[in-house]
């Protein structure tokens, strides 16, 4: 499958030694603007066919003896995009979005406009560059982020259980939910507690079950 939508795809003017391409990258598609003559716009899917369609255009320029370099903002799939381009020998500059306010604060926020702006600043060598960490570091960072989320969720569930138990007048301690065994003991409860729980919402049992699964 080729580009999902082509806009103003044309070339005019003389030849350039280096073609600067701005890319507005999203999860499912990316918009490009190449500073060739009056400009070349294109829109492609982030699929194998979409990337190949874009690369076909790039190979045509390179076949004419021109150098192609690409500027792209740092997003969730920038690493894959960068690796894909670099395998073809294309220079890729990843933009530090925190320092590049021209796109983020633009009142004319469109994919076409953003891609054209990136290409313009790339041509002038005015893009603030961001260095991507190694792939191993990236995987570790994601793993730590997941762990942090899990810990925060566990604390939230524990606090909700403590609040529900206290509201029902049940004896509870912070240590009672620190282990799976403690959670199961709280889940079972004492005969007196069971009488209270039987007349209460089932939220306590649901939350304890969730916490047991997490632990």
Secondary structure, DSSP 8 states (H G I E B T S, - for coil): ---SB--S----S---SEEEEEEEE-SSEEEEEE-STT-EEEEEESSHHHHHHHHHHHHHHHHTT-EEEEEEE--TTHHHHHHHHHHTT-EEEEE-TTT-HHHHT-SS--HHHHHHHHHHHHHTT---B-----HHHHHHHHHHHHHHHHHHHHHHHHHHHHHHHHHTT----GGGGSSHHHHHHHHH--HHHHHHHHTS-THHHHHHHHHHHH-
